[in-house]
Amino acid sequence: MAELQVEIVAADHFVWSGAAKMVKARTSDGEIGILPGHSPLLAILAAGELAVEPVDGSRIEVTVDGGFFSVDSNRVVIVADNAHLQDGAPANAGTR
């Protein structure tokens, strides 16, 4: 089964990384969902909620204050101006 390799970082700290089935984010053009096999993309990240469906574990929600994200070859890199995990999300989820 194909999966995404996701890395989320803020301007001044690491947030989360790991394997995922899906990433959902809000861009300046609207909401987008990324699944394995998605075509390459570079987008401006709008302030709001970001959701990650990890391969193992429960859904991770991150609040972001804008930034950008890129998708290429099943790798998703999200660079936010500021980001933090929602309550209940494991602080040490994923690997760096």
N, CA, C and O atoms as a printed pandas DataFrame, in Angstrom:
     atom_number atom_name residue_name chain_id  residue_number  x_coord  y_coord  z_coord
0              1         N          MET        A               1    0.842   -1.191    0.000
1              2        CA          MET        A               1    0.000    0.000    0.000
2              3         C          MET        A               1    0.885    1.251    0.000
3              4         O          MET        A               1    1.803    1.363    0.812
4              5         N          ALA        A               2    0.613    2.173   -0.892
5              6        CA          ALA        A               2    1.376    3.418   -0.969
6              7         C          ALA        A               2    1.046    4.301    0.226
7              8         O          ALA        A               2   -0.063    4.265    0.758
8              9         N          GLU        A               3    2.018    5.084    0.632
9             10        CA          GLU        A               3    1.814    6.002    1.744
10            11         C          GLU        A               3    2.585    7.284    1.480
11            12         O          GLU        A               3    3.473    7.334    0.629
12            13         N          LEU        A               4    2.230    8.308    2.221
13            14        CA          LEU        A               4    2.902    9.601    2.148
14            15         C          LEU        A               4    3.938    9.684    3.255
15            16         O          LEU        A               4    3.717    9.176    4.354
16            17         N          GLN        A               5    5.054   10.313    2.978
17            18        CA          GLN        A               5    6.017   10.660    4.019
18            19         C          GLN        A               5    5.800   12.140    4.302
19            20         O          GLN        A               5    6.013   12.985    3.433
20            21         N          VAL        A               6    5.377   12.446    5.522
21            22        CA          VAL        A               6    4.965   13.807    5.873
22            23         C          VAL        A               6    5.922   14.403    6.891
23            24         O          VAL        A               6    6.326   13.733    7.841
24            25         N          GLU        A               7    6.281   15.657    6.691
25            26        CA          GLU        A               7    7.080   16.393    7.668
26            27         C          GLU        A               7    6.445   17.760    7.865
27            28         O          GLU        A               7    6.184   18.487    6.907
28            29         N          ILE        A               8    6.200   18.096    9.129
29            30        CA          ILE        A               8    5.607   19.390    9.473
30            31         C          ILE        A               8    6.583   20.115   10.388
31            32         O          ILE        A               8    6.966   19.602   11.439
32            33         N          VAL        A               9    6.981   21.315    9.974
33            34        CA          VAL        A               9    7.869   22.138   10.783
34            35         C          VAL        A               9    7.317   23.553   10.856
35            36         O          VAL        A               9    6.657   24.029    9.932
36            37         N          ALA        A              10    7.597   24.216   11.970
37            38        CA          ALA        A              10    7.282   25.628   12.114
38            39         C          ALA        A              10    8.580   26.401   11.901
39            40         O          ALA        A              10    9.650   25.804   11.784
40            41         N          ALA        A              11    8.486   27.709   11.850
41            42        CA          ALA        A              11    9.670   28.520   11.607
42            43         C          ALA        A              11   10.766   28.265   12.636
43            44         O          ALA        A              11   11.952   28.357   12.317
44            45         N          ASP        A              12   10.376   27.946   13.869
45            46        CA          ASP        A              12   11.378   27.801   14.928
46            47         C          ASP        A              12   11.376   26.447   15.637
47            48         O          ASP        A              12   12.117   26.271   16.604
48            49         N          HIS        A              13   10.557   25.474   15.181
49            50        CA          HIS        A              13   10.568   24.165   15.845
50            51         C          HIS        A              13    9.963   23.067   14.961
51            52         O          HIS        A              13    9.169   23.325   14.056
52            53         N          PHE        A              14   10.375   21.838   15.264
53            54        CA          PHE        A              14    9.848   20.647   14.619
54            55         C          PHE        A              14    8.465   20.357   15.207
55            56         O          PHE        A              14    8.269   20.523   16.411
56            57         N          VAL        A              15    7.498   19.924   14.380
57            58        CA          VAL        A              15    6.150   19.630   14.858
58            59         C          VAL        A              15    5.849   18.132   14.790
59            60         O          VAL        A              15    5.523   17.524   15.809
60            61         N          TRP        A              16    5.955   17.530   13.597
61            62        CA          TRP        A              16    5.622   16.100   13.452
62            63         C          TRP        A              16    6.157   15.582   12.134
63            64         O          TRP        A              16    6.255   16.329   11.160
64            65         N          SER        A              17    6.505   14.295   12.100
65            66        CA          SER        A              17    6.806   13.642   10.829
66            67         C          SER        A              17    6.479   12.165   10.947
67            68         O          SER        A              17    6.504   11.597   12.039
68            69         N          GLY        A              18    6.172   11.549    9.812
69            70        CA          GLY        A              18    5.865   10.133    9.794
70            71         C          GLY        A              18    5.122    9.746    8.531
71            72         O          GLY        A              18    4.907   10.560    7.633
72            73         N          ALA        A              19    4.734    8.475    8.486
73            74        CA          ALA        A              19    3.990    7.940    7.346
74            75         C          ALA        A              19    2.506    8.221    7.520
75            76         O          ALA        A              19    1.972    8.115    8.625
76            77         N          ALA        A              20    1.843    8.580    6.430
77            78        CA          ALA        A              20    0.424    8.920    6.498
78            79         C          ALA        A              20   -0.332    8.396    5.283
79            80         O          ALA        A              20    0.243    8.146    4.223
80            81         N          LYS        A              21   -1.646    8.238    5.473
81            82        CA          LYS        A              21   -2.537    7.836    4.386
82            83         C          LYS        A              21   -3.096    9.042    3.662
83            84         O          LYS        A              21   -3.424    8.963    2.478
84            85         N          MET        A              22   -3.210   10.194    4.386
85            86        CA          MET        A              22   -3.841   11.373    3.817
86            87         C          MET        A              22   -3.446   12.607    4.611
87            88         O          MET        A              22   -3.221   12.544    5.820
88            89         N          VAL        A              23   -3.364   13.732    3.907
89            90        CA          VAL        A              23   -3.147   15.037    4.536
90            91         C          VAL        A              23   -4.212   15.966    3.992
91            92         O          VAL        A              23   -4.460   16.001    2.787
92            93         N          LYS        A              24   -4.841   16.720    4.883
93            94        CA          LYS        A              24   -5.857   17.683    4.464
94            95         C          LYS        A              24   -5.435   19.055    4.991
95            96         O          LYS        A              24   -5.106   19.195    6.169
96            97         N          ALA        A              25   -5.446   20.064    4.120
97            98        CA          ALA        A              25   -4.997   21.399    4.501
98            99         C          ALA        A              25   -5.839   22.464    3.826
99           100         O          ALA        A              25   -6.535   22.202    2.846
100          101         N          ARG        A              26   -5.764   23.651    4.361
101          102        CA          ARG        A              26   -6.439   24.806    3.767
102          103         C          ARG        A              26   -5.380   25.658    3.076
103          104         O          ARG        A              26   -4.389   26.058    3.689
104          105         N          THR        A              27   -5.602   25.930    1.794
105          106        CA          THR        A              27   -4.673   26.767    1.036
106          107         C          THR        A              27   -5.330   28.120    0.765
107          108         O          THR        A              27   -6.488   28.347    1.114
108          109         N          SER        A              28   -4.577   28.997    0.145
109          110        CA          SER        A              28   -5.136   30.307   -0.206
110          111         C          SER        A              28   -6.246   30.165   -1.241
111          112         O          SER        A              28   -7.045   31.086   -1.408
112          113         N          ASP        A              29   -6.315   29.015   -1.952
113          114        CA          ASP        A              29   -7.355   28.765   -2.949
114          115         C          ASP        A              29   -8.478   27.867   -2.448
115          116         O          ASP        A              29   -9.419   27.592   -3.193
116          117         N          GLY        A              30   -8.401   27.403   -1.201
117          118        CA          GLY        A              30   -9.418   26.519   -0.656
118          119         C          GLY        A              30   -8.813   25.266   -0.054
119          120         O          GLY        A              30   -7.592   25.117   -0.009
120          121         N          GLU        A              31   -9.665   24.369    0.405
121          122        CA          GLU        A              31   -9.205   23.147    1.059
122          123         C          GLU        A              31   -8.737   22.117    0.037
123          124         O          GLU        A              31   -9.288   22.015   -1.059
124          125         N          ILE        A              32   -7.702   21.350    0.418
125          126        CA          ILE        A              32   -7.165   20.324   -0.473
126          127         C          ILE        A              32   -6.846   19.073    0.337
127          128         O          ILE        A              32   -6.417   19.151    1.488
128          129         N          GLY        A              33   -7.060   17.937   -0.278
129          130        CA          GLY        A              33   -6.701   16.657    0.321
130          131         C          GLY        A              33   -5.609   16.015   -0.524
131          132         O          GLY        A              33   -5.693   15.998   -1.752
132          133         N          ILE        A              34   -4.585   15.489    0.137
133          134        CA          ILE        A              34   -3.464   14.863   -0.547
134          135         C          ILE        A              34   -3.460   13.377   -0.209
135          136         O          ILE        A              34   -3.428   13.001    0.963
136          137         N          LEU        A              35   -3.491   12.536   -1.236
137          138        CA          LEU        A              35   -3.412   11.084   -1.090
138          139         C          LEU        A              35   -2.153   10.602   -1.809
139          140         O          LEU        A              35   -1.605   11.325   -2.642
140          141         N          PRO        A              36   -1.684    9.383   -1.498
141          142        CA          PRO        A              36   -0.532    8.851   -2.222
142          143         C          PRO        A              36   -0.766    8.905   -3.734
143          144         O          PRO        A              36   -1.866    8.634   -4.215
144          145         N          GLY        A              37    0.285    9.258   -4.469
145          146        CA          GLY        A              37    0.181    9.362   -5.921
146          147         C          GLY        A              37   -0.230   10.735   -6.422
147          148         O          GLY        A              37   -0.363   10.930   -7.630
148          149         N          HIS        A              38   -0.437   11.700   -5.514
149          150        CA          HIS        A              38   -0.845   13.049   -5.920
150          151         C          HIS        A              38    0.234   13.669   -6.803
151          152         O          HIS        A              38    1.424   13.434   -6.596
152          153         N          SER        A              39   -0.183   14.449   -7.772
153          154        CA          SER        A              39    0.772   15.122   -8.652
154          155         C          SER        A              39    1.548   16.182   -7.860
155          156         O          SER        A              39    1.056   16.673   -6.844
156          157         N          PRO        A              40    2.753   16.538   -8.314
157          158        CA          PRO        A              40    3.549   17.552   -7.616
158          159         C          PRO        A              40    2.768   18.853   -7.472
159          160         O          PRO        A              40    1.997   19.239   -8.350
160          161         N          LEU        A              41    2.991   19.519   -6.337
161          162        CA          LEU        A              41    2.222   20.719   -6.021
162          163         C          LEU        A              41    3.010   21.585   -5.058
163          164         O          LEU        A              41    3.700   21.072   -4.177
164          165         N          LEU        A              42    2.911   22.883   -5.221
165          166        CA          LEU        A              42    3.439   23.848   -4.269
166          167         C          LEU        A              42    2.319   24.832   -4.010
167          168         O          LEU        A              42    1.794   25.433   -4.947
168          169         N          ALA        A              43    1.940   25.009   -2.739
169          170        CA          ALA        A              43    0.792   25.851   -2.426
170          171         C          ALA        A              43    1.061   26.712   -1.199
171          172         O          ALA        A              43    1.866   26.364   -0.335
172          173         N          ILE        A              44    0.368   27.843   -1.145
173          174        CA          ILE        A              44    0.417   28.713    0.028
174          175         C          ILE        A              44   -0.570   28.178    1.045
175          176         O          ILE        A              44   -1.738   27.948    0.733
176          177         N          LEU        A              45   -0.092   27.982    2.264
177          178        CA          LEU        A              45   -0.903   27.447    3.345
178          179         C          LEU        A              45   -1.629   28.591    4.041
179          180         O          LEU        A              45   -1.000   29.561    4.463
180          181         N          ALA        A              46   -2.943   28.481    4.162
181          182        CA          ALA        A              46   -3.741   29.498    4.855
182          183         C          ALA        A              46   -3.804   29.165    6.336
183          184         O          ALA        A              46   -3.623   28.011    6.723
184          185         N          ALA        A              47   -4.055   30.150    7.154
185          186        CA          ALA        A              47   -4.204   29.924    8.596
186          187         C          ALA        A              47   -5.415   29.030    8.841
187          188         O          ALA        A              47   -6.447   29.175    8.185
188          189         N          GLY        A              48   -5.285   28.116    9.779
189          190        CA          GLY        A              48   -6.394   27.228   10.102
190          191         C          GLY        A              48   -5.918   25.874   10.563
191          192         O          GLY        A              48   -4.841   25.738   11.144
192          193         N          GLU        A              49   -6.737   24.871   10.299
193          194        CA          GLU        A              49   -6.455   23.507   10.753
194          195         C          GLU        A              49   -5.847   22.671    9.630
195          196         O          GLU        A              49   -6.195   22.817    8.458
196          197         N          LEU        A              50   -4.947   21.810   10.019
197          198        CA          LEU        A              50   -4.305   20.855    9.139
198          199         C          LEU        A              50   -4.556   19.485    9.749
199          200         O          LEU        A              50   -4.396   19.320   10.959
200          201         N          ALA        A              51   -4.941   18.504    8.955
201          202        CA          ALA        A              51   -5.221   17.160    9.472
202          203         C          ALA        A              51   -4.348   16.138    8.772
203          204         O          ALA        A              51   -4.152   16.199    7.558
204          205         N          VAL        A              52   -3.819   15.192    9.550
205          206        CA          VAL        A              52   -3.000   14.108    9.018
206          207         C          VAL        A              52   -3.596   12.799    9.502
207          208         O          VAL        A              52   -3.869   12.637   10.691
208          209         N          GLU        A              53   -3.800   11.853    8.570
209          210        CA          GLU        A              53   -4.259   10.504    8.914
210          211         C          GLU        A              53   -3.042    9.588    8.862
211          212         O          GLU        A              53   -2.682    9.105    7.789
212          213         N          PRO        A              54   -2.398    9.340   10.015
213          214        CA          PRO        A              54   -1.205    8.486   10.017
214          215         C          PRO        A              54   -1.537    7.054    9.613
215          216         O          PRO        A              54   -2.678    6.610    9.749
216          217         N          VAL        A              55   -0.535    6.335    9.117
217          218        CA          VAL        A              55   -0.710    4.928    8.784
218          219         C          VAL        A              55   -1.066    4.165   10.052
219          220         O          VAL        A              55   -1.959    3.317   10.038
220          221         N          ASP        A              56   -0.377    4.460   11.145
221          222        CA          ASP        A              56   -0.663    3.858   12.452
222          223         C          ASP        A              56   -1.057    4.959   13.428
223          224         O          ASP        A              56   -0.393    5.992   13.501
224          225         N          GLY        A              57   -2.127    4.743   14.171
225          226        CA          GLY        A              57   -2.532    5.723   15.160
226          227         C          GLY        A              57   -3.724    6.537   14.726
227          228         O          GLY        A              57   -4.284    6.348   13.646
228          229         N          SER        A              58   -4.096    7.454   15.606
229          230        CA          SER        A              58   -5.284    8.256   15.345
230          231         C          SER        A              58   -4.927    9.569   14.651
231          232         O          SER        A              58   -3.763    9.967   14.599
232          233         N          ARG        A              59   -5.935   10.217   14.131
233          234        CA          ARG        A              59   -5.807   11.462   13.371
234          235         C          ARG        A              59   -5.064   12.523   14.182
235          236         O          ARG        A              59   -5.279   12.675   15.385
236          237         N          ILE        A              60   -4.197   13.241   13.500
237          238        CA          ILE        A              60   -3.422   14.318   14.119
238          239         C          ILE        A              60   -3.925   15.632   13.547
239          240         O          ILE        A              60   -4.051   15.787   12.333
240          241         N          GLU        A              61   -4.209   16.572   14.429
241          242        CA          GLU        A              61   -4.661   17.892   13.989
242          243         C          GLU        A              61   -3.658   18.936   14.463
243          244         O          GLU        A              61   -3.203   18.925   15.607
244          245         N          VAL        A              62   -3.331   19.834   13.545
245          246        CA          VAL        A              62   -2.339   20.867   13.800
246          247         C          VAL        A              62   -2.953   22.211   13.442
247          248         O          VAL        A              62   -3.587   22.350   12.396
248          249         N          THR        A              63   -2.767   23.194   14.304
249          250        CA          THR        A              63   -3.202   24.559   14.012
250          251         C          THR        A              63   -2.012   25.309   13.432
251          252         O          THR        A              63   -0.935   25.324   14.027
252          253         N          VAL        A              64   -2.202   25.929   12.271
253          254        CA          VAL        A              64   -1.122   26.648   11.603
254          255         C          VAL        A              64   -1.528   28.102   11.359
255          256         O          VAL        A              64   -2.711   28.427   11.254
256          257         N          ASP        A              65   -0.516   28.964   11.273
257          258        CA          ASP        A              65   -0.747   30.388   11.021
258          259         C          ASP        A              65   -0.303   30.813    9.633
259          260         O          ASP        A              65    0.064   31.969    9.423
260          261         N          GLY        A              66   -0.333   29.885    8.684
261          262        CA          GLY        A              66    0.095   30.198    7.330
262          263         C          GLY        A              66    1.454   29.593    7.046
263          264         O          GLY        A              66    2.081   29.019    7.937
264          265         N          GLY        A              67    1.912   29.716    5.819
265          266        CA          GLY        A              67    3.185   29.151    5.384
266          267         C          GLY        A              67    3.030   28.587    3.987
267          268         O          GLY        A              67    2.338   29.169    3.152
268          269         N          PHE        A              68    3.681   27.439    3.726
269          270        CA          PHE        A              68    3.519   26.789    2.427
270          271         C          PHE        A              68    3.674   25.292    2.588
271          272         O          PHE        A              68    4.167   24.812    3.609
272          273         N          PHE        A              69    3.250   24.557    1.573
273          274        CA          PHE        A              69    3.505   23.122    1.574
274          275         C          PHE        A              69    3.774   22.654    0.159
275          276         O          PHE        A              69    3.319   23.242   -0.822
276          277         N          SER        A              70    4.541   21.561    0.093
277          278        CA          SER        A              70    4.878   21.002   -1.211
278          279         C          SER        A              70    4.606   19.508   -1.204
279          280         O          SER        A              70    4.696   18.845   -0.170
280          281         N          VAL        A              71    4.272   18.996   -2.373
281          282        CA          VAL        A              71    4.020   17.573   -2.575
282          283         C          VAL        A              71    4.856   17.155   -3.777
283          284         O          VAL        A              71    4.802   17.785   -4.834
284          285         N          ASP        A              72    5.638   16.075   -3.602
285          286        CA          ASP        A              72    6.411   15.539   -4.712
286          287         C          ASP        A              72    6.828   14.114   -4.382
287          288         O          ASP        A              72    7.436   13.876   -3.339
288          289         N          SER        A              73    6.514   13.174   -5.243
289          290        CA          SER        A              73    6.895   11.767   -5.081
290          291         C          SER        A              73    6.470   11.197   -3.724
291          292         O          SER        A              73    7.275   10.578   -3.028
292          293         N          ASN        A              74    5.214   11.407   -3.355
293          294        CA          ASN        A              74    4.629   10.915   -2.095
294          295         C          ASN        A              74    5.312   11.481   -0.854
295          296         O          ASN        A              74    5.243   10.885    0.221
296          297         N          ARG        A              75    5.966   12.619   -1.000
297          298        CA          ARG        A              75    6.563   13.320    0.144
298          299         C          ARG        A              75    5.860   14.664    0.284
299          300         O          ARG        A              75    5.769   15.439   -0.668
300          301         N          VAL        A              76    5.364   14.923    1.494
301          302        CA          VAL        A              76    4.666   16.175    1.784
302          303         C          VAL        A              76    5.476   16.930    2.824
303          304         O          VAL        A              76    5.717   16.418    3.918
304          305         N          VAL        A              77    5.895   18.136    2.493
305          306        CA          VAL        A              77    6.647   18.977    3.415
306          307         C          VAL        A              77    5.808   20.214    3.679
307          308         O          VAL        A              77    5.428   20.937    2.758
308          309         N          ILE        A              78    5.523   20.447    4.967
309          310        CA          ILE        A              78    4.709   21.593    5.371
310          311         C          ILE        A              78    5.576   22.487    6.244
311          312         O          ILE        A              78    6.079   22.062    7.284
312          313         N          VAL        A              79    5.746   23.732    5.808
313          314        CA          VAL        A              79    6.521   24.711    6.560
314          315         C          VAL        A              79    5.568   25.827    6.951
315          316         O          VAL        A              79    5.108   26.598    6.109
316          317         N          ALA        A              80    5.282   25.898    8.245
317          318        CA          ALA        A              80    4.315   26.882    8.746
318          319         C          ALA        A              80    5.037   28.025    9.445
319          320         O          ALA        A              80    6.115   27.837   10.010
320          321         N          ASP        A              81    4.438   29.205    9.404
321          322        CA          ASP        A              81    4.983   30.331   10.147
322          323         C          ASP        A              81    4.988   29.995   11.634
323          324         O          ASP        A              81    5.972   30.235   12.332
324          325         N          ASN        A              82    3.887   29.442   12.105
325          326        CA          ASN        A              82    3.745   28.980   13.481
326          327         C          ASN        A              82    2.785   27.802   13.447
327          328         O          ASN        A              82    1.798   27.828   12.712
328          329         N          ALA        A              83    3.064   26.765   14.239
329          330        CA          ALA        A              83    2.207   25.579   14.244
330          331         C          ALA        A              83    2.292   24.890   15.591
331          332         O          ALA        A              83    3.341   24.885   16.235
332          333         N          HIS        A              84    1.169   24.303   16.016
333          334        CA          HIS        A              84    1.191   23.482   17.229
334          335         C          HIS        A              84    0.134   22.397   17.138
335          336         O          HIS        A              84   -0.931   22.584   16.549
336          337         N          LEU        A              85    0.458   21.249   17.740
337          338        CA          LEU        A              85   -0.465   20.123   17.758
338          339         C          LEU        A              85   -1.672   20.465   18.610
339          340         O          LEU        A              85   -1.553   21.145   19.629
340          341         N          GLN        A              86   -2.841   19.987   18.187
341          342        CA          GLN        A              86   -4.064   20.159   18.970
342          343         C          GLN        A              86   -3.958   19.324   20.243
343          344         O          GLN        A              86   -3.147   18.400   20.305
344          345         N          ASP        A              87   -4.755   19.631   21.250
345          346        CA          ASP        A              87   -4.780   18.855   22.490
346          347         C          ASP        A              87   -5.064   17.400   22.193
347          348         O          ASP        A              87   -5.905   17.081   21.352
348          349         N          GLY        A              88   -4.364   16.517   22.883
349          350        CA          GLY        A              88   -4.574   15.095   22.729
350          351         C          GLY        A              88   -3.674   14.445   21.699
351          352         O          GLY        A              88   -3.590   13.218   21.646
352          353         N          ALA        A              89   -3.001   15.233   20.883
353          354        CA          ALA        A              89   -2.085   14.649   19.895
354          355         C          ALA        A              89   -0.772   14.313   20.566
355          356         O          ALA        A              89   -0.298   15.089   21.396
356          357         N          PRO        A              90   -0.173   13.193   20.241
357          358        CA          PRO        A              90    1.080   12.820   20.866
358          359         C          PRO        A              90    2.197   13.784   20.476
359          360         O          PRO        A              90    2.420   14.023   19.290
360          361         N          ALA        A              91    2.893   14.335   21.454
361          362        CA          ALA        A              91    3.927   15.331   21.206
362          363         C          ALA        A              91    5.126   14.732   20.488
363          364         O          ALA        A              91    5.836   15.446   19.780
364          365         N          ASN        A              92    5.366   13.444   20.654
365          366        CA          ASN        A              92    6.526   12.827   20.029
366          367         C          ASN        A              92    6.128   11.908   18.887
367          368         O          ASN        A              92    6.834   10.945   18.588
368          369         N          ALA        A              93    5.012   12.196   18.253
369          370        CA          ALA        A              93    4.515   11.348   17.162
370          371         C          ALA        A              93    5.478   11.365   16.002
371          372         O          ALA        A              93    6.142   12.369   15.745
372          373         N          GLY        A              94    5.551   10.272   15.317
373          374        CA          GLY        A              94    6.375   10.184   14.126
374          375         C          GLY        A              94    7.846   10.175   14.453
375          376         O          GLY        A              94    8.244   10.051   15.611
376          377         N          THR        A              95    8.643   10.306   13.419
377          378        CA          THR        A              95   10.089   10.324   13.585
378          379         C          THR        A              95   10.642   11.531   12.885
379          380         O          THR        A              95   10.020   12.065   11.967
380          381         N          ARG        A              96   11.765   11.950   13.295
381          382        CA          ARG        A              96   12.372   13.097   12.648
382          383         C          ARG        A              96   13.486   12.689   11.772
383          384         O          ARG        A              96   14.118   13.537   11.141
